Amino acid sequence: MITIPSDFPDTIYAIQHLAFEDLGAFEDVFYQLGFRVRYFEAGVDDLTKAFQHKGLTIILGGPIGVYETDDYPFLQQEIDLLKVRLKENLPTLGICLGAQLIAHALGAKVYAGHQKEIGWSQLSITDTANNLLEPLTGTAVLHWHGDTFDLPEQATLLAGSEIYPHQAFSVGKNILALQFHLEVAPESLEKWLIGHTCELRKANVNIPALRADNQRYATALALQAQAVLQAYLKQISAI
């Protein structure tokens, strides 16, 4: 277990776009390390404090698209605040929609992909120095998205998949974007299966098979995800 310096902010701010897509398995890791967690609901809460936070802010997933600002005007404020945060190089982790928001805020194109990527599969980990995602080599992760993004010019590609080449990137040591769901807790996937039933049926996803794969892969992922998260926390708190 790592030790976080006493001068690093002890509260993790997490921005949710959907109630059941929370920090999942990450939350227990944060508590074990002595952090507190505060959630903000996008579209309901004022996100200014979360985006101005000097410690770690995590932007979680959701079913809406970065480009849907006409239908969801709060997204534009979120993007504007995120641009300032990234310019200031404050510790920021984006997951799924959060990763797409980071890519967009950095000037990259975010768009609907050619197919849904929903299910468990291994990543192709990029051979780059000090890749935080090395613990995921040979480990299946949960993919659950339809949109994808181009790689921002200033970013380092960390991983891809057979369907989409841009699955994760970093900018320096503070900014990390993950298209896949590293945070999924083994016991919580049923909430996703219920909440996303319309999307799953429209995409012709086999729900019992997805549940079985969760039982097969999620526990191993949780162990490797903890290693990735701890390495990231050690990296950002050392700056």
C-alpha positions in Angstrom: 0.0 0.0 0.0 1.3 3.4 -0.9 1.6 6.4 1.4 0.1 9.7 0.3 1.9 12.8 1.4 0.1 14.8 4.1 0.0 17.9 1.9 -2.0 16.2 -0.9 -5.7 17.1 -0.7 -7.5 14.2 1.1 -10.8 14.4 -0.7 -11.5 12.8 -4.1 -14.1 14.7 -6.1 -16.1 12.5 -8.5 -18.5 13.8 -11.2 -21.3 11.5 -12.1 -23.5 11.5 -15.2 -25.5 8.5 -14.2 -26.4 7.4 -10.6 -25.3 3.8 -10.9 -22.0 4.6 -12.7 -20.0 5.5 -9.6 -16.4 4.9 -8.5 -17.1 1.2 -7.9 -14.1 -0.8 -6.8 -12.0 2.4 -6.7 -14.0 3.8 -3.7 -12.7 1.1 -1.3 -9.1 1.8 -2.4 -9.5 5.5 -1.7 -11.0 4.8 1.7 -8.1 2.4 2.6 -5.6 5.1 1.7 -7.4 7.6 4.0 -9.2 9.7 1.3 -12.7 11.0 1.5 -15.0 10.9 -1.5 -17.5 13.5 -2.6 -19.8 13.1 -5.5 -21.2 15.8 -7.8 -24.1 15.2 -10.1 -23.7 16.6 -13.6 -26.7 18.5 -14.8 -27.9 19.1 -11.2 -25.0 20.3 -9.1 -22.7 23.3 -9.7 -19.5 21.6 -10.9 -17.2 24.6 -10.4 -15.8 23.4 -7.1 -15.1 20.0 -8.5 -13.2 21.4 -11.5 -11.3 23.9 -9.4 -10.2 21.2 -6.9 -6.4 21.1 -6.4 -6.6 17.4 -5.6 -7.8 14.5 -7.8 -11.1 15.0 -9.7 -12.6 12.0 -11.5 -15.0 12.4 -14.4 -17.2 9.3 -14.7 -19.1 7.7 -17.5 -22.6 8.1 -18.9 -24.8 7.4 -21.9 -24.7 10.9 -23.5 -22.3 12.2 -26.1 -19.8 15.0 -25.8 -21.3 16.6 -28.9 -24.9 16.6 -27.5 -24.6 20.1 -25.9 -27.9 21.3 -27.5 -29.8 18.6 -25.7 -27.7 18.8 -22.5 -26.5 22.4 -22.1 -24.7 21.6 -18.9 -22.1 19.7 -20.9 -20.8 23.0 -22.4 -20.1 24.4 -18.9 -18.5 21.1 -18.0 -16.3 21.3 -21.1 -15.4 24.9 -20.4 -14.4 24.2 -16.8 -12.5 21.1 -17.9 -10.4 23.1 -20.4 -9.3 25.5 -17.6 -8.5 22.5 -15.3 -6.4 20.8 -17.9 -4.6 24.0 -18.8 -3.6 24.2 -15.1 -2.5 20.6 -15.2 -4.6 19.6 -12.1 -4.9 15.9 -11.4 -7.7 14.6 -13.6 -8.9 11.1 -14.3 -11.6 10.5 -17.0 -13.5 7.3 -17.5 -15.5 6.5 -20.6 -17.5 9.7 -21.2 -14.9 11.4 -18.9 -12.1 10.3 -21.2 -14.1 11.6 -24.2 -14.6 14.9 -22.4 -10.9 15.2 -21.8 -10.1 14.4 -25.4 -12.6 17.0 -26.6 -11.3 19.6 -24.2 -7.8 19.0 -25.5 -8.9 19.7 -29.1 -9.4 16.2 -30.4 -12.5 15.0 -32.3 -15.0 12.8 -30.4 -17.6 11.0 -32.6 -19.9 8.0 -32.9 -17.9 4.9 -33.5 -18.7 2.3 -36.3 -20.0 -0.2 -33.7 -20.8 -0.6 -30.0 -18.0 -2.0 -27.9 -19.8 -3.7 -25.0 -18.2 -6.6 -23.2 -15.0 -8.0 -21.8 -11.8 -8.3 -23.7 -8.1 -7.6 -23.3 -6.3 -4.4 -24.3 -3.2 -4.0 -26.4 -0.9 -2.1 -24.0 1.3 0.4 -25.8 5.1 -0.1 -25.5 5.9 3.2 -23.9 8.0 4.2 -20.9 6.4 4.0 -17.5 3.0 2.9 -18.9 0.6 3.0 -15.9 -1.5 0.3 -17.6 1.2 -2.4 -17.7 -0.6 -4.3 -14.9 -3.5 -4.9 -17.3 -1.4 -6.9 -19.7 -3.4 -10.2 -20.3 -6.3 -9.0 -18.2 -9.8 -8.6 -19.6 -11.4 -5.2 -19.0 -15.0 -4.1 -19.4 -15.8 -2.0 -22.5 -19.1 -0.2 -22.7 -19.3 2.6 -25.2 -20.4 3.6 -28.7 -18.4 6.8 -29.2 -14.7 7.1 -29.7 -12.1 9.8 -30.1 -8.9 10.9 -31.9 -5.8 11.1 -29.9 -5.0 14.6 -28.7 -1.8 16.0 -30.1 -0.1 16.4 -26.7 -1.2 12.9 -25.5 0.7 9.6 -25.1 -1.3 6.6 -26.2 -1.4 3.9 -23.5 -3.7 1.2 -24.9 -6.0 0.2 -27.7 -8.4 -2.6 -28.5 -9.2 -4.7 -31.6 -12.2 -2.5 -32.3 -10.9 1.0 -31.4 -7.2 2.0 -31.3 -7.6 4.8 -28.8 -8.6 3.2 -25.5 -6.4 5.2 -23.0 -4.0 8.1 -23.0 -2.1 10.4 -20.6 -0.9 13.9 -20.7 2.1 14.3 -18.5 1.8 12.7 -15.1 -1.5 14.3 -13.9 -4.0 13.6 -16.7 -5.2 10.1 -17.4 -8.1 9.1 -19.8 -9.6 5.6 -19.9 -12.2 4.7 -22.5 -12.9 1.4 -20.7 -14.3 0.7 -17.2 -11.4 -0.1 -14.9 -13.6 0.8 -11.9 -16.3 -1.7 -12.3 -17.0 -3.7 -9.0 -17.7 -7.4 -9.4 -20.9 -7.2 -7.3 -22.3 -4.1 -9.0 -22.7 -5.0 -12.7 -26.3 -6.0 -12.2 -27.1 -2.3 -11.8 -25.6 -1.6 -15.2 -27.5 -4.5 -16.8 -30.8 -3.1 -15.5 -30.1 0.6 -16.1 -28.7 0.0 -19.7 -31.3 -2.6 -20.7 -32.5 -0.5 -23.7 -29.0 0.0 -25.0 -28.1 -3.6 -24.5 -31.2 -4.9 -26.4 -30.8 -2.4 -29.2 -27.2 -3.6 -29.6 -28.2 -7.2 -29.5 -25.9 -7.9 -26.5 -26.4 -11.3 -24.8 -27.2 -10.2 -21.2 -26.7 -13.6 -19.5 -23.4 -14.0 -21.3 -22.3 -10.5 -20.2 -23.2 -11.4 -16.6 -21.3 -14.7 -16.8 -18.2 -12.8 -18.2 -18.4 -10.4 -15.2 -18.3 -13.4 -12.9 -15.4 -14.8 -14.8 -13.2 -11.7 -15.2 -14.2 -8.9 -12.7 -12.4 -10.2 -9.6 -9.1 -10.4 -11.5 -9.6 -7.0 -13.0 -10.3 -5.5 -9.6 -6.9 -6.6 -8.4 -5.0 -5.2 -11.4 -7.2 -2.0 -11.3 -6.0 -1.4 -7.7 -2.4 -1.6 -8.9 -3.0 0.9 -11.7 -4.9 3.3 -9.4 -2.2 3.2 -6.7 0.5 3.8 -9.3 -1.4 6.8 -10.6 -2.0 8.2 -7.1 1.7 7.8 -6.3 2.6 9.6 -9.5 0.3 12.6 -9.1 0.9 13.1 -5.3 4.6 13.2 -5.8 4.5 16.3 -8.0 
